[in-house]
Structures are given as structure tokens and as C-alpha cells.
Amino acid sequence: MQILDGKIVSQAVKDDLKQQTLDLKAKAGKTPHLAAILVGTDGASETYVASKIKSCEEIGFKSSLQRFQSDIDESTLVEAIEALNRDADVDGILVQLPLPKHFNEEKIINLIAPEKDVDGFHPISLGKLVQGLPTFISATPYGIMLLLKHYNIDTVGKHAVVIGRSNIVGRPMSILLSQNTNPGNCTVTLCHSKTQNLKDICLQADIIVAALGKVSFLTADMVKENAVVIDVGITRVADSSKKSGFALKGDVDFENVAPKCSYITPVPGGVGLMTIAALLMNTFNACVKK
């Protein structure tokens, strides 16, 4: 069993981007700029945004953060996004999800200019992905593909099972794995809460991507020997032994599943770090494209 180490791979991506950023600034006088919007004070969202801003600073990107109280009205958020759309210096716009419940997340995401949609959530981005056209790829699936590529995981002709059908992870992940690319060229089964015989389907899988947000959902009896397991889940679970008062758990019962795997991602230290790396790559590409 080998760990797919997101820390190592994400650092390699960032090191490469740091050099490319220096070259871009020297040749074109331009520095990639990621603008983030955070609504409310959700602890997990605060952590995620702080990590993204820190990563920008680490590789020489410009970054900016607009904070709003959770009770702001929709018009205030709309105005902020539209201002960033018009700002020629801003290359990528990130609205941290989830938003407070009184917001229509789909409407807010659709307001972001497609050419600045570095999270890859806009319908135009997703539509181009389906068609196999160049576009911004949703950061988490993109990060997973970078991880598979770094470790030279053989995906051609393999049966991949994706558990979870969200537009942020599950659906784009299934499309990427099925495309005529490397990594890619898998036969993909997309599973969800209504899937029958899920255990039997998983036992056929050479690659499993667990992205449903249920702690330790994927158990050892659902995984065949030498499978590759990608754990997208990250849930805060109360843990008095931790200084923070909580531990981060994935969708995979790591302790019991890992011994059966050829490769597996840890939580934390796996897909989450790759998501940030992919976001940075999207931001750099947005800058270069402009």
C-alpha cells in the first residue's frame, strides 16, 4: 500500500507555479491575482480561505479577500462580484461555499464571469468540460487528476466507481476519468444515494472515488484487493484529545481499507491540498489567457 501524498504533490505544483509566475512577471509585467469572497464566520470556510490566501502568497500571486457578515442582503454580494468581474487586474474569483442559507448558491456562482471562474463551477465551464473543450476544471477533480498523474497511476481501461454526483466533484470527476486523456480512459460508474447493490459495484472497481460527505462510509468489505482509493470527504468530528476539539475524517474507513489498497489518499493531507493546488493552476492559466 502506498500513500498518495497530497502534501508532496501540491508542493511540487506550487514550486513549478512559483517559477512560472516569476517568468510571467519578468516577461509580461503581470502577476496572477486571485480575489476571494467570504460570507459569514463558518470555521471550516475560514480555514479554507486562509489556506488559499497563504498559498497565493507562497508562490508570488496577488490575493485579496472581501469579508461580509452572514446577514448581508443578496444585492450587496451581487455588487461585489460584478465589481470583481469588471476589475481588469483580477484574474480569478472565488466565492467560498457554502453560503448562508438565504442565498441561492447557483445564482451567485452564475454571476462570476466565466473567464474568471477558477473554481470551475460555472455552467459554461461544466458544459465545455462535457464537450471536451479547454476550460476551467472544478478544482477538486482537477487536483485528483494531477495526483493520479504524478504517481503514474495506470487508468487506461480500468473500472472507476465514483460515489457522489455533485456538480462540484462527482459529475466532473466521472467525465474526466472517462475522457481520452492520461490519466483517463476509464470505464466509469457514477453511483449515488439511490444506487442499488453499491457494495457489489464497488467490489468491481479498480479505482474508487468517494465523494459523498459521510464519515467512514466506504468500508473494507466494499473494496477489492489492490484497488486505488481516493477519499474526497473531509468532515469535522468532535475529538477531545485534539487541541482544536475536533478531528478531520474522510469518507473512507482508512484504517481498515488502506491495507487492501495499492494506493490511497489520507485525510487530511490528500485531496484537500490538491484542490488548492488546482485552484492556483486555474488562476495562473486565467492570467496567461488574458
N, C-alpha and C positions, 0 to 999 in steps of 0.2 A: 504493500500500500504506500502510495506517495501523496503527500500533501500538495495541492495546487495553491501555492503561496501567493496570495494577492499582494502582500507587502513587497515581496521581491519584484513581482512583475509590474506593479503600479509604479514602483520607484524607477524601474528601467524605462517605462513610458515617460515619466516626468523628467528624467535625466535627458532623454532624447528631445523632449519638447523644450527644455531649458536652452539647449544649444540651438535649436531651430528658431527660438524666439530671439536669441542674440543675433543670429544671422539675419532674421527678418528686420529687426530694428536697424541693423547696420546698412542693409541694402535698400530698405523702403522707408525707414524712419517711422515705422508703425509698431506698436505694442498691442497685442490682443487684450481686449477689455471685456470682462465678464461682470454683468450687473445682476445683483440678486435682490429679490423682494421677499421679506419675511413678515407674515401677518400673525400676530399673537405671540405667546411665550411658551409654546409647546417645547418641552425639554429635548425631545429627540430631534425636532426640527432645528432648534438652536445648535445642537451638536453637529448636525449635518452641514448647516450653513457655515459654521465656524471652520469645519474641516475643508470645505471648498474654498473659502477665502484664504485660509492658511496655505493651501496647495497652490493657489494663484500666486501668492507672494513668493513661495519657494522657487517657482520656475520663472519668475520675472513678468508675469501677467499683471495688468492693472485690474483692480477689482473695486466694486462699490456695492454698498448694502443700504437698502432703504427698509426701515422698520416701521410697522404700523400696529396700532392696538387692534385687538381681535374684534372690537365692536365698530370698526370703521365701516362706512357705507360703501356700496359697490362702486359708486361714481368716483370715489377717491382712488380706489385701486385701478380702475379703468384709466383715469387720467395719468397715473404714474406709469402704467405700461405704455400708453400711447406716447408719452414724452420720451421714454427709452427707445421706442420704435423710431422716433424722429432723430434721435441723437446719433450723428454720424460716427462719433468716437466709440460707441458701444457696439461690440461685435456679437455678444451673446446675452440673452436674457433668461434668467432663471427665476421662476416663481415657486418657492418652496411649498410642496404639498405635504400633508393635507392642509387645506384652507379651513377656516371656521365654517360651521355647518350652514350659515346663512348665505354662503357664496355658492354659485353654480360653477364648479371647477371646470367643466367642459367649456363654458362660455369664456372664462378667464384665460384658459390655455389657448383658445382660438383667437384671442386678441393679439397674441405675440406674433410679430412679423415672421413669416416662415423662414426668411433668410437669417433670423436671429434665434431660431428655435433650437438651441443647443441641447435641450433635454430630449428632443426628438418626439415630442408628444402631439404636435400639431397634425390635424388630419391630412394636410398636404404632405408632410414628412412621411406619415404612415402609408399614404397612398402610393408615393414614389417607391417606398420600400417594397410594397406588394408587387409593383411592376418591375422591380429590379433596377430602378434608376438611381443615380447618385443622389444621396440625401443625407440628412442628419439621422443617425440611428439612435433609438432610445438608449440612454446611457448604460443601463444595466445589461441588456442583451449585448450591446456593443462590447462592454467590458468583459463579459463571459467569452465572447469570440476571441478577444485579444488574449485572454488567459489560455484558451484551448490552443491557440496558435503558438504562444510562447513555449508551451510544453510539448508541442508537436503531437497532439492527441490525434490519432487516426479516426476520422469521422466518416470517411467515404463508404457508403453502403451500409452504415450502421443504423440500427433502430434506436431512435431517440424518442423518449417519452417526456413531454413537458406537462407538468401538473400545475394548472392555473392558466386562466385565459384572459387575463387583464390586458388592456391595450398598452400598458406601460412595460410589462415583462413577457407574459405568456405568449400572446399572439405574435409580437415581433420576433421573439426567440424561436418560435416554430418556423417562421418564414426564413430567418437567417440560416437555420440548420438545414433547411431543405434546398437552399439555393445552390446553384452550380458554382461553388466557390471553395476555397480551402482556408479554414475549416468550413464544412458544409457537406452537401451531397448525402445527407441522411434521409432515411425514411422516417417521417415524424408522425407520432400520435399525440394529439393535443387532448389532454384529459381535464376534467373539471368536477364540480360537486355532484353532477348528475351522471357521471360515468359509471357504468356497471362493470363489475369484475376488475376493478382498478388494480388489485393485487396481482392478478394473473397477467394483466397488461404490463405492469412494471417488471415482472419477472422475465419478460421477453426482452427488456431494454438493455442495450449496450451502454446507453447514456441516459441518465435521468436528471432532469432539471426540476427541482422542487421549488415552486414559487406560489404558494397559496396562503402563507401567513399563519400557519398553525404549528405550534411548537411540537417538535419531535414527531411529526405526522408520518414521515417515511421511516418505517421500521425495518429491521434486518430481514424479516421474513418476506419483504417486498422487493428485495434486491438480490440479483443473481451474482455469482462469483465473478470477480474481475470487472464489474461494471464501473463506469465513470459516473460519479455523483456530484452534481452542482447544487449547492444549497443557497438559495436566494433569500430565504427568510431571515429576519432579524427582529426579534421581539424582546422587550424588556420584561424580565421575570424577577419578582422580589427575591432578594438574597441578602440576608442579614450579615453574612460573612464578608460581603463586599463593602468597601468604604462608601461607595455610591448608593448602596442599598438595593442594587439590582444587578442581575447578570444578563448578558445578551445570549439568546438562544435562537437556533435556526429551525428550519422545517424538517431537519433530518436528525434522527436519534444517533448522533455522531459516534458515541462510544461503542454502540453495538453494530452500526452499519460499516464503519471505517475498516474493520478487519476483513470484510468481504470485498472491498473495492480495489481496483487498480489505481485509481486516482479519486481524491475527494477534496472539496473545499472546506475549510474550517469556518466557524462563526464565533467571534469576529476574526478578521484577518484574511477574508477571502473575497467574495463578490463585492462587498461594500466598498472596499478600497479601489477595486477595478471600475466601479461605477463612477467614482470621482475622476479617475484617470481618463475614462472615455469622455466625460463631460469636458475635460480640458482639451482633449483632442478635437472634439467638435468645435470648441471655441476658437482654437488655433485655425482650423480649416475655414471657419466662417470669416476670420480676419483675412486669411490669404485669398479667399474667393472674392472679397470686396476689392 
